[in-house]
């Protein structure tokens, strides 16, 4: 919190909780004199008074609002931590205001510089077994024994903390049901801006209207009926992809449950597809800027899980897009069918919160290697000035390894011709921090191909 020597004017320091540690080191020559006067005053805790609004701790709440202590004039050297367990709900964390006085390229939670010089907001997904009783406020019930396993293969190597130090607000952060707690940690530092405001919303259904250029759609059997509208800007199209870990109990004519995708925002819009079977991983692309998703389950005893991701593009149905997410999936157009079209599609993946994107090609098949000159995938690192550095190039029957960017942005270019063959490709991506176990990824990949 502070270190002082020689003479100094009055300084006020405020602790985050009930404890403050003080050490005095005095090695004075004979005959010298020094004086130190301290006044300690007990005050209401900064992290609980005024920091939480609109709910009672421990109650069955579904919408929380967090405001940094003293907003918009926070005191220096304050640290607050909150743990929230969403249980069976899908959760969206939305940072509505952010001004922490630091640089855009936040160094992350393990950097000593960010602990003192700037404010910092850390948002962490805490998996089962990661709970700690230190400096926390718990909202909701403790984790239950029915915690579902984490299916993201990249996640076992990731520190799931996103760190923010500047005025740049992240996009809404979506968290699947049964995936653990959410930890919010705030350090005000010395270079304090206004602080932050954020909301945490938990629900059985995703938001009814999704307006971001990319995002996640998580559903399970607790959601009996949901209607979701995805809205893109004019002259853009939408692709919605259901991940490989999704499942719906099969039934005749989808009577027990299912998912339907419509090409437009009205209930009478043309149907793009309908699925009600265990193996439901596939993609759907609209022809215009609207898509309607209907989900239903007859009763809560029907097991279902939908891990979906969507993105919008102005390059044609299924072709390219910008994904501002910490994790997700995207595919080649028409996957798993050949895309026989002379075109160049580009996807840009932006990882929020002091992280760099890592790609994991879950499937790759562009047909025979004889077409490598006309049909191929290129991966580029993109810096803040939009300068590109080549990272990889794949074609034909290649088996791509993990590809990690060195900045917060990676670009994937897919060049095709009318001779393009194969089923295409599917990519899982994840933002990883610099301290993650990157060196283990390649050895793990070699054992799973």
N, C-alpha and C positions, 0 to 999 in steps of 0.2 A: 504493500500500500504506500510505503514511503520510506526514505532513508535520509537522515538529516545530520549535518555536522556544522560546527562553528555557530555563529549567531544566525538567527532566522526569525522572521516575523511570525505572528500567530498563524497556525495551520490547523484546519479542521478536517478530520478523517472520520468517515462513517463506515462501520462494519456492516456486513451483509446479514449476520445472525447475532447470537448472544455472546460470541467470543471474539476477543482481539488479543493478539500476542505481541508483546513489546520486549525488546532486548536493548539494554544500555551497555555500551562498551566505553569505559573511561580509563585511559592510560595517560594520566596527567603528570607533568613534571612537578617536583617539590615546590611548594609555595604558590602554585597557581590556584585559581578559583573558577569554578563553573557552576551554573545553576540551570536546572530543568524543572519546569512546572507543567503538570498535566492536570486536566479537568476531564473526568469521565462522566457522561450523562446517559442514562438509559432512556431509549425512545422506542416507540412502536417499530417493529421490523419493517424494513423497506420492501421486502419481497412479498409481504402478505397484505399490507395496508395500501390500498390504492393500486396495487399491481394486478389484482384479479377483479373482474367486474362481471356482473350478470349471472352469477351462479353460486350455489353453496357447495363447498368442498365435500366430497364423499357422496353427494346425491346423484341420482341417475340423470345427469345432464347430457345433452347432445350438441350444445353450441357453447363455446367458450371464447371469451375475449381477453387477450393479454395486452397490457400496456406497461412499458418499462417504468421503473420507479422514477417519480419526479417528472414524467413526460409533460411538456417538451423541454424541460431544463433538468436533466438527471444529474445527481451528484456524481463525483468521481469515485473510482475504486469500489464500485458496487458489483457484487456477484449474486445472481439469483438462478435457481434451478427448479424446474417443474417437471414431474413425470406424469404422463397421462396414459391410461390404459384404455384403448377403444374396444377391447374384447372382440365381439362378433361383428362390429361395425366397420365399414370402410370410412376412411378419414381423409379430409382435405384440409391442409394447413395453408392459409392465405395471408401473406404479409401485406398489409394494407398501407403501411408507412414505414420507412426505414431511412435513418440518417444517423450513422455511427461515427462519423468523423474520420474514417480511414480510407485507404486506397481501394480501388476497384479490384485489384489483384490481391485479395485477402490471403494471408499466408496460412490460414488454417489454425485449428485448435491447438496444435503442438508447437507453434512458434512462440518463443518467449516474447518477441517484439509485440505481438498482438495482445499480450496480456496486460501491458502497461500503456503503450503509446496510443492505442486506438480502442474504440468500442468494438465489441464483437458479439454477434448472435449466432449460436450453434443450434441447429435442429438435427436431432439424432433419432434414428430408428433403433430401439433397444430390443434385441431378440431375447428369447426365453433364457433365463439365467443371468441376465445382465443388470438386474435390479440392485440398487444400493440404497441404504438408508441415510446416506450423508446429504445434508443440505437439499432436501427435496420436499415438494408438496405433491401428494398423490391424489389424482382425480379419477374416480371410478374404482371398480373392483380389481383385486389382484389377478395376475395371470392365472388362467385355469389349466387343468391338466389336459384339456382337449386341444391344446395349441397345435395348429396344423404345421407341418414341416415347411421350410422355406424352399421353394422350387427353383429359385434363381441360382444357377451354377456359379455365377460370378460373385454372388453375395457372400459366400463363405470366405472370400479373401478381402472383403471390403470393410473399412471403417465407415460406418453408415452415418457419419457426421457431415453436414453441410455448413460451412462457415461463411458469414457475411460481415463485412467491415465498412461498407461504403453507403452510398445513397441508392445503389442499384437494387431494386426490388426483384426477388426471384418470382418465377411463375408459380401458380398454385401447386403444392406438393401433395400428391395422392399416395395413400398408404392402404394396402389391401387388408381385408378382414383377417383376424387371427394372426397378425404378423408381428405382434409384440407391442411394447410401449413406445411412446413418443416423448423424447426428452428435450426440453427447451432450456438452454443455458445462456445467460446474458452477463457480459462483463462491460461495465461502462468505460473503463480505462481512464485516461486523462484527456484525450482529444475527443470530448463528448459532443455529439450532435444532438438532435432532438430525442433520439432513442428509437423506439419501435412501437408499432401496433400490429397485432396479428389476431386472426381468428382460427379456431380449430372446430370444424364441423364434422360430426359423426352421424351417419345415417345408414339405413338398410339399402336405400337407393342412391345412386350418384345424383348430383345436381340435375334438375330437369333440363336446364339449358347449358350447354358447353360451348363457350365462345372463344376459348384459346385456340391458337393454331395447331396445337397438339395436346394430347392428354391421355389419361387412363380411364377405363370403365371397369370397375370391380363389382361383381355381384355374387351372392351365394344364396343358399336355400332360406336364409332369414328374410330375404326380399321376396315377398309373395308376388308382387306385381310392380313393375317399373316402366316408365316411359321416358326416354332420354332423347333430346333434340340436340344435334350437333349442327352449329351454324358457322359457315365459312364466309369470307368476303365474296362479293359479286365476282363472277368469272373464275371462281376456284371450285375444286372438287374435293371430296373427302374419301379417305380410305379407312376402314375399320377392320382391324385384324384380331381374331380370337386366338389367344396363345395356346400352346400345345398342352398346358396343364389344365385346361378347361374341361368340364364334364357336366353333362345333364343326363339324368336317369332316362333311358329310352322309354317311349310310349307310342301307342298307335295314334297317328294324326296329331301328335304333340299335345294330347289331352292332359297329361300329367305335368307338363312343363316344356318350355322351349324359348327360343329367341328368334325374332324376326327383324329384318332390316329393310327399310323402305327408302326409295329414291325420292326424297322430299320431306317436308316437315308436316304434312297433313296425314291423317290416318288413312286417307283414300289414295295415297301416293303409290306408284307401282312398287311391287315387291322385288327387291334385289335377291333376297335369299331367306331361307328359313331353316333352322337346325334344331333337332331335338334327339340327339344321339350321343353316346359316350365320346366318340371321336369327332370333335367339332372344330378342330383347328383349321381355320380358313380365313380368307379376306373378302371384303365387300367394298366396292368402289361406287360412288355416286356419279351421276352425269352433271350435277349442278351443285350449288352451294349449301344444300340442305340434306340432312339424313336423319331419319327417325328410327330409333331402336326400341322394340317392345320386348319385354321379358316377363315371363309368368311361371309360377310354380303352384300346383294345386294345393299342396299343404307343406308344412315345414319338415315333414318326414322324408320328402323327396330330396335326395342329395344333389346339389348342383354347385358349381363353381365356375365363374366366367372371369378370366383375366384378359381384358381387351385393351387395345391401344388404338388411338386414331391419330391421323395427321391430315393436314390440308395442303393443297398444292395448286399452283397456277400453270403447271407443265403438262397437264392432261391426267385423266383418271389413273390413279396408282403410281404416277411418275413423279418422284421427288417430293420434297417438302422440307420444312424446318421443324426440328423436334427440340423444344426447350424443356427437357425432363432429366431427372436424375437416373432413370432407368426405363427400359421399354423394349419394344420389338418393332422392326419394320421389315418389309419384304420387297422383292422385285415386283413389277406390275404383273397382275394375273397369276401370281404364285398360288399353287404349284403347277401352273401350265406354262408352256413356252410363250414368250413375248416377242413375236415376229414383227418388229417395227423398226424402221431406221430412225433412231432417236438417241438423245443423251439426257438421262434423268439424273438429277442431283439431289441428295439429301444432306442437310447440315444438322449436326447434332451438337447442341450447346449444353454443357454440364454446369449446373449452378453450384455455387458454394465452395470455391477453392478446390475444385476437382477436375480431373481430366477424363474424357470418355475412353472406354475400352470396348472394342467390338469383339463379339464371339459369333462366328458364322455357324449357326446350327445346321444349316443345309446349304449345299452349293453344287449346282449342276448346270453348266452352260452348253452342254452337248459336246461334240468332238473337239479335240485340240486343234483341228485344222482350221477352225474359225477364230483363232485367238487374235488375228489381226483386226477383226471387225466386231467381235463380241467379247467384252471384258469388263471387269470392275476395277476401279482405281480408288485408293484411299489416300487422303491428304490431311496433313496437319494445317490448321489455319490460325494465324496469330491475330492480334488486335488490329493490325493494319491490313487485314485481308490477304496477307502474303501466304502462299501455299507451299508446303514442303511434302514431297511424295513419301508415303510410308509403305505402300504395297500395291501390287497389281496381280490380279487373278483372272483366270480364264479356263475354259474347257472343264476338265475333271479335277482341277486343283482342289486341295483340301486346306483351306486357309487356316492359319493359326490365329491366336489372339493378336489384335492390333491395338496398341495403346497410343493415344495422342499425348503431346507434351504441353498443350495449351488447353483452354476450356472449350475448344471447338474442333470437330473433325468433320470432313466432307467425304461423301461416298458418291462417285460418279459411275454410272452404269451406261456404257455405250453398246448399242445393239444395231443389228441389221435385219433385213427380211429373212436372212438365213439362220437367225438365232434359234437354237434348239435347247433341249434340256428343260428341267422343271423350274429353273431359276434359283433363287436363294432366299434365305431368311437369316436375319441378323438380330441377335440380342445385344443390347448395349447397357452400360452401367458406368456411372461416374465413380472413379476411385481417387482417393487422396494420395499424396506423395509417399506417405508412410505405409501404405497397404502392401500386402505380401505379393507384390507383382512377380517376384522371381519364382514363385511356386506355380504360376499359371501355366507356363509352357509344359512343365513336367506333368501337370494334371491333364492338360489337353492331350498329350501323347498317349495317355492310358485310356482315353474315352473315345477316340476316333474309331 
